[in-house]
Every structure is written in C-alpha cells, then in structure tokens.
Amino acid sequence: MRILCLHGVGSSGAILERQMANLRRELDPSFELVFVDGLFECERGPGVPEYQTGPFFSHTQGYSPFHIAQAVGYLEDLLEDEGPFDGIFGFSQGAALTLSYCYQQQAAANPLRTKFACLFSTAMPCSPDVGTGATIISKLRTLEYDITDRARCNGKDLTIAEQEFVDVLQRTVVDAAMRDPLFPWTDMDVYRYGERDAIPRVLYPSVLAQKIQIPTIHVWGQNDFEYMIKMAEVARSICEESMVKTVLHTGLHDIPKRQTEIKAVLRRIDWAISQCQG
C-alpha cells in the first residue's frame, strides 16, 4: 500500500514525516509512505516551530488559477513518475492541493492516480480553471466589491449566488488574512482591483460540476483556529457525502497524537480501502 504524503506551506517532507511519526507507528507494515517536498523553496510557514530546521517549501507560488494549475501539473507528474500510489495523505496546503488535483482530473474526465485521500487540517481548496465562479468574480470585480466588509455596507445588492461566494470567503480566507499576518493570502483587494486571471477560484459546492467521488477522510483539530476549521469544512463539502468520513481530534493545526484519535483515523483509512476494493 503506497501512499504519497504532501506537507503544508512553509514545511517539508521531512517535517511532515516527523509530524506523522505517531500515526506511522500504528500503520500496518504493508504501508509505504513516500514524503516529497513542494516545488518552491519559501520561508518558514505559519505554525512551523522554530526548532524545525529548513529548507522549507510550498507546493504553489500563489493561488491564482495559473499557480494552482502549475501545482496540479507537478502533482500529476509525481503520481505518474513515482507511482503507482494507492492513496494520498495531505496536510493543510498539501491536502488542499490533493482536492484541487482530484477535482480537475474529474472535470477533465482524466483518470485519477489515487484511490483515496486522507486529509489533515485542509486549507482552502482552489481551482486551476479560470472558468470556476467566473461570472460571480466578474460581477464583484466590476462592482469593486469589498469582500472584507462584513457589515455589507458596500451599498450594492448581490444575488444569492454572489452573496454565498462572499460569505464563503469571509468565514475562511478573509478571516485568516485579518487575523494572521503570515497567512499566504494577505491581499484581499485582489477581488476588487486585481486582474481577473489572478483572482483565486475557491472551490465550494455551488461552483462544482460534480463533487469529488473517491473516498476521503477529513481530519482536523477542534482547537484549531476557527477560520482553519471553516476551510476544512468547506473542503469536506466538495466531496461526495456518501464517500466521506470525518475525524475530529483534540489538538490544533496538526496531526492527531492521542492513541485513541490515531486509532479512529486508522479505522477510517481501513474503511476507505474497503470502498476501493468493493
């Protein structure tokens, strides 16, 4: 059972391997975990402890459709060149990239090179397709709508679909950018003044042609930042409900460490494998 493991932003394969040490000890010996570094060297990521030494990497240089397409292409090459793989374990940015890849492959009717995914503390998933939510984005861009305005004092009426888009952003990336100066998305004005092709296309159910169909396990800490929990919930919502399992643990933005919580994750992994074999 070969598993590709994708780290979070400003981290590395080696750091993720240490993060997953407790989980790895409990896995069946037949599991082979393959840890890789992101394509781009970067600064230390949010929440990466000072005792963790670099270099540090990111899977993307940004979150525009171009940058996400670049990351998805690199992941596709990894899965083909280093595979075959049975599954992906992704953490934070790595988990979000996994969903971006799965959705894009499905939308293009291309074969998926993973049978299931176990996603830890998933960050906001984005689309590499400039057409995702394009009508809504164009309207907000034309209105120069301030998505950070929680009081809705823009003086402009939005459709239900447009307001839903704004609400998704406000409870996730807008909240994160306002509370954490290290959060990668710091320029919320891109939705007002940025080039249309540079605007991140977030993935949420209303903009999907089809939900992700493979078995997915979603794991996050109940004591993580609220905006990160909301991102993980959005990520879960773009996956087919009948193929989803969720595990909540008592930690923060991390891999579960308590024995009972690790066992819960392992049971869900066994479930996902059984779905693939059935």
C-alpha positions as CSV (number, residue, x, y, z in Angstrom):
1,M,0.0,0.0,0.0
2,R,1.9,3.1,-1.3
3,I,0.9,6.5,0.0
4,L,2.1,9.9,-1.3
5,C,2.4,12.4,1.6
6,L,2.1,16.1,0.9
7,H,3.2,18.7,3.5
8,G,1.8,22.1,4.4
9,V,3.0,25.5,3.2
10,G,6.5,26.5,4.6
11,S,7.2,23.0,5.6
12,S,8.9,20.0,4.0
13,G,8.6,16.2,3.5
14,A,11.0,15.7,6.4
15,I,8.9,17.8,8.8
16,L,5.7,16.1,7.8
17,E,7.4,12.7,8.3
18,R,8.2,13.8,11.9
19,Q,4.6,15.1,12.3
20,M,3.2,11.7,11.3
21,A,5.6,9.7,13.4
22,N,2.9,8.5,15.9
23,L,0.4,7.7,13.1
24,R,3.1,5.9,11.1
25,R,4.0,3.6,14.0
26,E,0.4,2.4,14.1
27,L,0.0,1.8,10.4
28,D,0.2,-1.7,9.1
29,P,3.8,-2.6,8.0
30,S,2.5,-3.0,4.4
31,F,2.1,0.8,4.1
32,E,4.9,2.6,2.4
33,L,4.8,6.3,2.9
34,V,6.6,8.5,0.4
35,F,7.3,12.0,1.6
36,V,8.2,14.7,-1.0
37,D,9.0,18.4,-0.9
38,G,7.0,21.1,-2.6
39,L,8.2,22.6,-5.8
40,F,9.2,26.0,-4.4
41,E,11.5,26.9,-1.6
42,C,10.0,29.5,0.7
43,E,10.0,31.0,4.2
44,R,9.0,29.1,7.3
45,G,5.3,28.6,7.3
46,P,2.7,29.6,9.9
47,G,2.8,27.4,12.9
48,V,6.0,25.6,12.0
49,P,8.1,25.6,15.2
50,E,11.4,27.3,15.5
51,Y,13.1,24.0,16.3
52,Q,12.2,22.6,12.9
53,T,15.0,23.4,10.5
54,G,14.7,24.2,6.9
55,P,14.8,24.3,4.0
56,F,11.1,25.0,3.7
57,F,8.8,24.5,0.7
58,S,5.5,25.4,-0.8
59,H,3.5,23.5,-3.4
60,T,2.5,26.8,-5.0
61,Q,3.9,30.3,-5.7
62,G,0.4,31.7,-5.3
63,Y,-3.3,30.8,-5.5
64,S,-4.4,32.1,-8.9
65,P,-5.6,29.5,-11.5
66,F,-2.2,29.6,-13.2
67,H,-0.4,28.8,-9.9
68,I,-2.8,26.1,-9.0
69,A,-2.6,24.6,-12.4
70,Q,1.2,24.6,-12.1
71,A,0.9,22.8,-8.7
72,V,-1.7,20.3,-10.0
73,G,0.5,19.6,-13.0
74,Y,3.5,18.9,-10.8
75,L,1.4,16.6,-8.6
76,E,0.1,14.8,-11.6
77,D,3.7,14.2,-12.7
78,L,4.7,13.0,-9.3
79,L,1.9,10.5,-9.2
80,E,2.8,9.2,-12.6
81,D,6.6,9.2,-12.3
82,E,6.9,8.0,-8.7
83,G,3.8,5.8,-8.6
84,P,1.8,3.9,-8.6
85,F,0.2,5.1,-5.4
86,D,-2.9,3.8,-3.7
87,G,-3.6,6.9,-1.7
88,I,-2.6,10.4,-0.7
89,F,-2.1,11.7,2.8
90,G,-2.2,15.5,2.7
91,F,-1.7,18.1,5.4
92,S,-3.0,21.7,5.2
93,Q,-1.8,23.1,1.8
94,G,-0.9,19.6,0.7
95,A,-4.5,18.4,1.5
96,A,-6.0,21.4,-0.4
97,L,-3.8,20.6,-3.4
98,T,-5.0,17.0,-3.3
99,L,-8.6,18.1,-3.7
100,S,-7.6,20.6,-6.5
101,Y,-6.0,17.7,-8.3
102,C,-8.9,15.3,-7.8
103,Y,-11.5,17.9,-8.9
104,Q,-9.5,18.9,-12.0
105,Q,-9.0,15.3,-13.1
106,Q,-12.7,14.5,-12.7
107,A,-13.7,17.7,-14.5
108,A,-11.4,16.8,-17.4
109,A,-12.6,13.2,-17.4
110,N,-9.0,12.1,-16.8
111,P,-8.1,9.0,-14.7
112,L,-7.3,9.7,-11.0
113,R,-3.9,8.2,-9.9
114,T,-5.1,7.8,-6.3
115,K,-7.8,5.6,-5.0
116,F,-8.5,7.6,-1.7
117,A,-7.2,10.5,0.3
118,C,-6.7,11.2,4.0
119,L,-6.7,14.9,4.5
120,F,-5.5,16.6,7.7
121,S,-6.4,20.2,8.5
122,T,-7.2,21.1,4.9
123,A,-6.6,24.6,3.8
124,M,-8.8,26.4,1.2
125,P,-9.0,24.3,-2.0
126,C,-8.8,26.3,-5.2
127,S,-9.4,25.5,-8.9
128,P,-6.9,25.7,-11.7
129,D,-9.7,26.6,-14.0
130,V,-10.3,30.3,-14.7
131,G,-13.9,29.5,-15.5
132,T,-14.7,28.4,-12.0
133,G,-17.0,31.0,-10.5
134,A,-16.0,33.4,-13.3
135,T,-19.4,35.1,-13.6
136,I,-19.6,35.9,-9.9
137,I,-16.0,37.1,-9.8
138,S,-16.5,39.3,-12.8
139,K,-19.6,40.9,-11.2
140,L,-17.8,41.6,-7.9
141,R,-14.8,42.9,-9.8
142,T,-17.0,45.3,-11.8
143,L,-18.7,46.5,-8.6
144,E,-15.2,46.8,-6.9
145,Y,-16.9,45.0,-4.1
146,D,-15.0,45.0,-0.8
147,I,-15.2,41.4,0.4
148,T,-13.7,42.3,3.8
149,D,-16.8,44.4,4.5
150,R,-18.7,42.2,7.0
151,A,-21.3,44.9,7.6
152,R,-22.3,44.7,4.0
153,C,-22.1,48.4,3.7
154,N,-20.9,48.4,0.1
155,G,-24.2,49.8,-1.0
156,K,-24.6,47.2,-3.7
157,D,-27.1,44.4,-3.9
158,L,-25.8,41.0,-4.6
159,T,-27.6,37.9,-6.0
160,I,-27.9,34.9,-3.7
161,A,-25.0,33.2,-5.6
162,E,-22.8,36.2,-5.2
163,Q,-23.6,36.6,-1.6
164,E,-22.8,33.0,-1.0
165,F,-19.4,33.4,-2.6
166,V,-18.7,36.4,-0.4
167,D,-19.8,34.6,2.7
168,V,-17.5,31.6,1.9
169,L,-14.6,33.9,1.6
170,Q,-15.4,35.9,4.7
171,R,-15.5,33.0,7.0
172,T,-12.3,31.5,5.6
173,V,-9.6,33.4,3.8
174,V,-10.8,36.9,4.8
175,D,-10.8,36.0,8.4
176,A,-7.5,34.3,8.1
177,A,-5.8,37.3,6.4
178,M,-7.2,39.7,9.0
179,R,-6.0,37.6,12.0
180,D,-2.7,36.1,10.8
181,P,-0.1,38.3,9.0
182,L,1.7,35.1,7.9
183,F,-1.3,33.7,6.1
184,P,-0.4,33.3,2.4
185,W,-3.4,35.2,1.1
186,T,-2.9,38.7,2.5
187,D,-4.2,40.8,-0.4
188,M,-7.9,40.7,-0.3
189,D,-8.0,43.7,-2.6
190,V,-7.3,41.3,-5.5
191,Y,-11.0,40.6,-5.6
192,R,-11.7,44.3,-6.2
193,Y,-8.7,45.6,-8.2
194,G,-6.7,42.6,-9.3
195,E,-6.5,41.2,-12.8
196,R,-9.3,38.7,-13.2
197,D,-7.0,35.8,-14.1
198,A,-5.0,36.5,-10.9
199,I,-8.0,36.1,-8.6
200,P,-8.1,32.7,-6.7
201,R,-11.0,30.5,-7.7
202,V,-12.1,28.9,-4.4
203,L,-13.9,25.5,-4.6
204,Y,-17.2,25.1,-2.8
205,P,-20.3,23.1,-3.7
206,S,-22.2,25.7,-5.7
207,V,-19.5,26.2,-8.3
208,L,-18.8,22.5,-8.8
209,A,-19.9,20.5,-11.9
210,Q,-19.6,17.4,-9.7
211,K,-18.4,16.6,-6.2
212,I,-15.2,14.6,-5.7
213,Q,-16.1,10.9,-6.0
214,I,-13.2,9.0,-4.3
215,P,-13.3,8.1,-0.6
216,T,-11.9,10.9,1.5
217,I,-11.2,11.1,5.2
218,H,-11.2,14.6,6.8
219,V,-9.3,15.1,10.0
220,W,-8.9,18.4,11.9
221,G,-8.3,19.7,15.4
222,Q,-11.2,21.0,17.4
223,N,-8.9,23.7,18.9
224,D,-7.5,24.9,15.6
225,F,-8.2,28.5,14.5
226,E,-11.9,28.9,13.6
227,Y,-11.0,30.0,10.1
228,M,-9.0,26.9,9.5
229,I,-11.9,24.7,10.8
230,K,-14.2,26.5,8.3
231,M,-11.7,25.8,5.5
232,A,-11.7,22.2,6.4
233,E,-15.4,22.1,6.5
234,V,-15.6,23.7,3.0
235,A,-13.1,21.1,1.8
236,R,-15.2,18.3,3.1
237,S,-18.3,19.8,1.5
238,I,-16.9,19.4,-2.0
239,C,-16.6,15.7,-1.6
240,E,-19.4,13.2,-2.2
241,E,-21.1,12.8,1.1
242,S,-21.5,9.0,0.8
243,M,-17.8,8.8,0.4
244,V,-16.7,11.0,3.3
245,K,-15.6,10.2,6.8
246,T,-14.6,12.8,9.4
247,V,-12.4,12.5,12.5
248,L,-12.1,15.4,15.0
249,H,-9.2,15.5,17.4
250,T,-8.4,17.5,20.5
251,G,-5.3,19.2,19.0
252,L,-4.6,22.3,17.0
253,H,-3.5,22.6,13.4
254,D,-1.6,19.3,13.4
255,I,-1.8,15.5,13.0
256,P,-3.6,13.7,15.9
257,K,-1.2,12.5,18.6
258,R,-3.5,10.7,21.1
259,Q,-3.7,7.0,20.7
260,T,-7.5,6.9,20.6
261,E,-7.6,9.6,17.9
262,I,-5.0,7.9,15.8
263,K,-6.9,4.6,16.0
264,A,-10.0,6.5,14.8
265,V,-8.1,7.7,11.8
266,L,-6.8,4.2,11.1
267,R,-10.3,2.8,11.2
268,R,-11.4,5.4,8.6
269,I,-8.4,4.6,6.4
270,D,-9.4,0.9,6.5
271,W,-13.0,2.0,5.5
272,A,-11.6,4.0,2.5
273,I,-9.5,1.0,1.4
274,S,-12.5,-1.3,1.6
275,Q,-14.5,1.1,-0.5
276,C,-11.8,1.0,-3.2
277,Q,-11.7,-2.8,-3.1
278,G,-15.5,-3.1,-3.2
